[in-house]
Amino acid sequence: MVDPRQRSKRRSNSKKQHKGFTLYLCHNLDYDGVANALQRNGTRVKRHREFFSGEVSDTKLLAKVGQHKWILVTFDQKQRTRAVESELIKRYKIRHFAFTSSQIGDVGEVLGKAIPAMRNLCKRKEGPFCASISKSGNVALKKLP
């Protein structure tokens, strides 16, 4: 019989990746520095270049992200307000995070600050939703039309 007080000999993984939390970096964020910073942080990342060469229509992009239940990270703030994209976000229950400005400095560093709030929001709320990420790393939920 095994002593119930005996501790596991298995080491903990402090950089454990959370199930269901995979970020998709849109084409305008798909840089090695950003992807590497997120992966060092223990975050699963899918890069635009893994699936598409160059730019692709938002309809194809949103369908791909939604089918795989990834979390979209982009600079395109207008996706949530355009009728077609908004409907796709709702249909595919996409979790959408957009930066509030295209001039935020080190994107990897800002995302590193924002990851805890992004994880928390994704745990509390299923898609569809849109949120913004400020240059200080703050995350705010936005209204879907």
N, C-alpha and C positions, 0 to 999 in steps of 0.2 A: 504494500500500500504506500502511496506517495504522501509525504507530509504536505498539507495544504499551505503551510507557511513558507515552504521552500520557494525561493525566487527563481524566476526564469533566467536561464543563462544567455538568452537571446539579447543582443544589443539593441538599444533603441535607435531609431533612425530620426534624428532631429530635423532633417530636411525632407521629411516624409511628404510625398505628393498626395494631395487630397483628391479622392475619386470624384470625377465629374467636374474638375476645375482645370480645363485646358484652354489656354488663351490662343486665339487665332490672330496673328498680326497681319493686318491689312497691308496692301502693297506699299502704302505710304509710311509704314512703320517697320517694314521687313528689312532690318539692318542686322548685321552680325553682332554688333555691340549690344543692341537691345535684346536679341534672342539669348546671347551668352549671359548677360546680366540676370535675366529671368531664370534661366536654367541653373545658374549658380545658386540662386535663391530657392531652388527646389520646385519651381513652377514648370509644368508641362507647357510646351509651346508648339504650335503648328504655324508654319511660315507660309505666306502667300506663294512664294516661289516653288514650294513643294507640290503645288496643285495647278498653278496657272503660270503661263509665261507672259509677263507684262501685265498691263491693266486688263480688267475684265468687267463686264457689266455688273452693276449692283445686284441685279436679279439673280444671276448665276452665283455670285459670291454669297449672297444671303441664303440661297437654297443650300449651298454646300455647307455653310456654317450651321444652319438649322438642322440639317439631316444628321450631322455628327454631334449635335448638342455642344458645340464649342462655344466659347465666350468671345465675341468680336470686340477687338480693340482697334480704334481708328481715329483719324483726325477729322473725318467727315461728320460734322455736326448736323448736317441737313438731312441725313438719311431718315431720321425719325419724323421729319416734317413733310417729306415728299410722299404723295399718296401711295404710289406703287411700293416703295420701299417700306413705308409704314405698315402696309397690309402684309408684306412678306415677313416683317419682324413679328407681327401678331400671329400669322399662320404657322410659322416655324418655331414660335416661342423663344425667340432669340434674346439672349442677354447681351446688351449692346452698351459698350463704354466708349465715349468719345472725349477727346481732349478739348478743353475750352479755348485753346489757342494753339496755333501752329508754331509759335515761338516760345517753347517752354524750357529750352536748354537740353540737358541730358535726359532723354526719354527713359532710358533704363533705370536711372536713379529715381525719377518721378514715379514710374510704375512700381519700383521696389517699395516706395513709401505708401503707394495706394493699394498694394496687394492685400494687406489685412482687411481693409474696409471693403474691397471688392469681394473677397472670400465671404465675409460676414453678410454682405448684401445677397450674394448668391445662395447662401445657406437659408436666409430668412425668406427670400422671395424667389419663386420660380419665374421663369420667363413667361410671357414677354415683358421686358422692361428696358428702358434706356436710362443711362446715368452719365454724368459728366465727371471728368477728372481735371482738377485745376493744376496749375504748375507747382503748387505746394504739396500736391498729392492727396488733396481732399476729394472725396467722392460724394456726389449729390444726385439723388434720383430725379429724373425729369419726366414730365407728363407725355404720354403717347397720345397723339390726336385721335 
